[in-house]
Amino acid sequence: MEQNHNKYEEALAKYNTHLHDEDVKAKTARIIERHVAENNTTDVKKLLFHCIDLTTLKCTDSDKSVMQFTGKVNEFIEKFPDLENVAAICVYPNMAEVVNNTLEADHVNIACVAGGFPSSQTFTEVKVAETAMALHSGADEIDIVIPVGKFLSGDYEGMCDEIEELKAVCGEHHLKVILETGILGSAANIKKASILAMYSGADFIKTSTGKESPAATPEAALVMCEAIKEYYMVTGRKIGFKPAGGINTVHDALVYYTIVKEVLGEEWLTNELFRLGTSRLANLLLSDIVGEETKFF
């Protein structure tokens, strides 16, 4: 146990995890003030739309409502032939088959939240089974939540072993790991959780479930993007970034785009490495792109 704990401490020691929240806040504010306005263009909004994981994670979701939800994505290309579709449809695991049977649009993935989402409080065996069943039902990507309690109590081994096990189940399928940044308590913790998640096999790191408050914040995004950059410098692995929860306006989306651009650079500005978890944003972006209020989704 002691030896394994050292393994994780050694991994963290390669990165700057001694962050001060006030510094992060000031740096984030500077980036937003200097650069968001220049990214307020139609082309950027088209890209942001193409990076959306169109999400329905409601208690009231049903086969019928998810079929209708997916049907809108199918119809999108006829209604808006000049625009690229959303990146993925994100649903609960029991809805993967419904999406798989309904989805006709090309190049749109099926993402499922799994692993005891949103609290991550269940047996690892259940998380493994849920992940495997989601993939078997047609999921292309899996979004899981770190066991936040394990992380905060210093059980890095417990946290990392679980991510590794779920990544092994995913194989070539992308694993997005949600840090639930709003309850991690500090920028330093967000940085550590980011590094440990990537170290354990995450293909993407994601801010939030949207079920806790606060959800995504620009400050958390900055810390996570800096972690991705440092991890890339050390390992050569490009990890994706996904803000989710509380992305309510086009301006919010532009802020996240700007942070990714300024910290990680142009090569991260594709839906292979950048996603936005939201449903609300799709109509708002569409309205801006076409120049009139549009309620398509």
C-alpha positions in Angstrom: 0.0 0.0 0.0 2.8 2.4 1.0 4.7 1.6 -2.1 1.7 2.2 -4.3 0.9 5.5 -2.6 4.5 6.6 -3.3 3.9 5.7 -7.0 1.1 8.3 -7.2 3.0 10.9 -5.2 5.9 10.4 -7.6 3.6 10.9 -10.6 2.3 14.1 -9.0 5.8 15.3 -8.2 6.5 15.7 -12.0 3.9 18.5 -12.2 3.3 21.9 -10.5 0.4 21.2 -8.1 1.2 24.1 -5.7 -1.4 26.4 -7.0 -3.0 29.4 -5.3 -6.7 30.0 -6.0 -6.2 33.8 -6.2 -3.5 33.4 -8.9 -5.7 31.1 -10.9 -8.6 33.5 -10.7 -6.5 36.5 -11.8 -5.0 34.6 -14.7 -8.4 33.3 -15.9 -9.8 36.8 -15.7 -6.9 38.2 -17.8 -7.4 35.6 -20.5 -11.2 36.3 -20.7 -10.7 40.0 -20.7 -8.1 40.0 -23.4 -9.2 37.3 -25.8 -12.9 36.3 -25.6 -14.1 39.2 -27.8 -11.8 38.2 -30.7 -13.3 34.7 -30.7 -16.9 35.9 -31.0 -17.3 34.9 -34.6 -19.6 32.7 -36.6 -16.9 30.2 -37.5 -16.0 29.7 -33.8 -19.7 29.2 -33.0 -20.0 26.6 -35.8 -17.0 24.7 -34.3 -18.5 25.0 -30.8 -21.8 23.5 -32.1 -19.8 20.6 -33.6 -18.2 20.0 -30.2 -21.4 19.6 -28.3 -22.3 16.4 -26.5 -26.0 16.9 -26.7 -27.2 15.6 -23.4 -30.3 14.3 -21.8 -29.9 13.0 -18.2 -33.3 13.5 -16.7 -35.2 11.3 -14.3 -38.1 11.5 -16.8 -36.2 10.2 -19.8 -38.1 7.4 -21.5 -37.6 5.3 -24.7 -40.1 7.7 -26.4 -38.4 11.0 -25.3 -34.9 9.7 -26.2 -36.1 8.5 -29.6 -37.5 12.0 -30.2 -34.3 13.6 -28.9 -32.2 11.4 -31.3 -34.7 12.1 -34.1 -33.8 15.8 -33.9 -30.1 15.0 -34.5 -31.2 12.9 -37.5 -33.2 15.7 -39.0 -30.5 18.3 -38.4 -28.6 17.7 -41.6 -31.7 18.3 -43.7 -32.6 21.5 -41.9 -29.1 22.8 -41.7 -27.1 21.2 -44.6 -24.3 23.8 -44.3 -23.5 23.0 -40.7 -21.7 20.1 -39.1 -23.8 18.1 -36.6 -23.2 17.7 -32.8 -20.3 15.5 -31.7 -22.3 13.0 -29.7 -25.6 12.2 -28.0 -25.1 11.6 -24.2 -27.6 9.5 -22.3 -27.9 7.1 -19.4 -26.7 3.5 -20.1 -30.1 2.0 -20.4 -30.9 4.4 -23.2 -27.8 3.5 -25.4 -29.8 0.9 -27.3 -32.6 3.3 -28.0 -30.1 5.8 -29.4 -28.3 3.1 -31.3 -31.5 1.9 -33.0 -32.7 5.4 -33.8 -29.5 7.3 -34.8 -29.1 7.7 -38.5 -26.8 10.8 -38.7 -23.2 10.2 -39.7 -20.3 11.0 -37.4 -22.3 11.4 -34.3 -21.1 9.3 -31.4 -23.2 7.7 -28.6 -21.9 8.7 -25.2 -23.1 7.1 -21.9 -22.6 8.2 -18.3 -21.8 5.1 -16.3 -19.9 3.9 -13.3 -22.5 4.9 -10.7 -23.1 8.3 -12.2 -23.5 11.0 -10.7 -22.2 10.1 -7.2 -19.8 7.2 -8.2 -21.0 5.6 -4.9 -21.4 2.0 -5.8 -19.4 -1.2 -6.0 -16.5 -1.3 -8.6 -18.0 -4.5 -9.9 -21.3 -2.7 -10.6 -19.4 0.1 -12.4 -17.6 -2.4 -14.5 -20.8 -4.2 -15.4 -22.6 -1.0 -16.2 -19.8 0.2 -18.4 -19.6 -3.1 -20.3 -23.4 -3.2 -20.8 -23.4 0.4 -22.1 -20.7 -0.5 -24.7 -22.5 -3.7 -25.6 -25.7 -1.6 -26.2 -23.9 0.6 -28.7 -22.1 3.3 -26.7 -19.0 4.7 -28.3 -17.8 6.7 -25.3 -18.2 6.4 -21.6 -18.3 9.2 -19.1 -17.5 8.3 -15.4 -17.1 10.2 -12.2 -14.0 9.8 -10.0 -14.7 8.5 -6.5 -14.4 11.9 -5.0 -14.5 10.7 -1.5 -11.5 8.5 -2.1 -9.6 11.3 -3.7 -10.3 13.8 -1.0 -9.3 11.3 1.7 -6.0 10.7 0.0 -6.8 7.2 -1.3 -5.2 7.8 -4.7 -4.6 4.1 -5.2 -8.4 3.3 -4.8 -9.3 6.1 -7.2 -6.7 5.3 -9.8 -7.2 1.5 -9.7 -10.9 2.0 -10.5 -10.2 4.3 -13.5 -7.7 1.9 -14.8 -10.1 -1.0 -14.5 -12.9 1.0 -16.3 -10.5 2.0 -19.0 -9.6 -1.6 -19.5 -13.3 -2.4 -20.1 -13.5 0.5 -22.6 -10.5 -0.6 -24.6 -10.3 1.6 -27.7 -13.5 3.4 -26.7 -12.9 6.9 -25.2 -13.2 7.2 -21.4 -14.1 10.6 -20.2 -13.4 11.1 -16.5 -15.4 13.6 -14.6 -13.6 15.3 -11.7 -16.6 17.1 -10.2 -14.4 20.2 -9.8 -17.0 22.2 -7.8 -16.5 20.0 -4.7 -12.8 19.4 -4.9 -12.2 22.5 -2.8 -9.1 24.1 -4.4 -7.2 24.6 -7.7 -4.4 22.4 -6.3 -6.9 19.5 -5.8 -8.3 20.0 -9.3 -4.7 19.9 -10.7 -3.9 16.7 -8.8 -7.2 15.0 -9.7 -6.6 15.9 -13.4 -3.1 14.4 -13.4 -4.1 11.2 -11.6 -7.1 10.7 -13.9 -4.9 11.1 -17.0 -2.2 8.9 -15.4 -4.8 6.2 -15.0 -6.0 6.1 -18.6 -8.5 8.9 -19.1 -8.9 9.9 -22.7 -10.7 13.1 -21.7 -11.0 15.0 -18.4 -14.4 16.6 -17.7 -15.3 19.2 -15.2 -18.7 18.2 -13.8 -21.8 16.1 -13.8 -24.1 19.1 -13.7 -25.7 17.6 -10.6 -23.5 19.4 -8.1 -23.0 23.1 -7.6 -20.9 24.9 -8.7 -20.6 22.9 -12.0 -18.1 24.0 -14.7 -16.1 27.2 -14.0 -13.5 29.0 -16.1 -11.0 28.7 -13.3 -11.4 24.9 -13.1 -11.1 24.9 -16.9 -7.8 26.8 -16.8 -6.3 24.4 -14.2 -7.4 21.3 -16.2 -6.1 22.7 -19.5 -2.8 23.5 -17.9 -2.6 20.0 -16.5 -3.4 18.6 -19.9 -0.6 20.7 -21.4 2.0 19.7 -18.8 0.9 16.0 -19.1 1.4 16.2 -22.9 4.9 17.7 -22.4 5.9 14.9 -20.1 4.2 11.9 -21.9 3.4 12.9 -25.5 -0.3 11.9 -24.9 -3.0 14.4 -26.0 -5.9 14.2 -23.6 -9.2 15.9 -24.4 -11.1 18.5 -22.3 -14.8 18.7 -21.7 -16.5 21.4 -19.6 -20.0 20.4 -18.6 -22.8 21.7 -16.3 -23.9 25.3 -16.2 -22.9 26.2 -19.7 -26.0 28.4 -20.2 -25.0 31.1 -22.7 -23.0 31.5 -25.9 -20.6 33.7 -23.9 -20.0 30.8 -21.5 -19.0 28.6 -24.5 -16.8 31.3 -25.9 -15.0 31.5 -22.6 -14.2 27.8 -22.6 -13.1 27.9 -26.2 -10.8 30.8 -25.4 -9.2 29.1 -22.5 -8.5 26.0 -24.6 -7.1 28.1 -27.4 -4.8 30.2 -25.1 -3.6 27.3 -23.0 -3.5 24.3 -25.4 -3.5 25.9 -28.8 -5.3 25.5 -32.1 -4.6 21.7 -32.3 -7.0 21.1 -29.4 -9.8 23.0 -31.1 -11.4 20.0 -32.7 -14.2 17.7 -31.5 -11.6 14.9 -31.1 -10.1 16.8 -28.2 -12.7 19.4 -27.1 -16.3 18.7 -26.1 -19.0 20.7 -24.4 -21.6 18.9 -22.3 -24.9 20.7 -22.7 -28.3 20.6 -24.3 -29.3 24.2 -23.6 -26.5 25.6 -25.7 -27.4 23.9 -29.0 -30.4 26.2 -29.7 -28.5 29.3 -28.5 -25.6 28.7 -30.8 -27.8 27.8 -33.7 -29.8 31.1 -33.2 -26.5 33.1 -33.3 -25.2 31.2 -36.4 -28.4 31.6 -38.5 -29.1 35.1 -37.2 -32.6 34.5 -35.7 -34.1 32.8 -32.7 -34.1 29.0 -33.5 -35.6 26.4 -31.3 -34.7 23.2 -33.2 -33.7 20.9 -30.4 
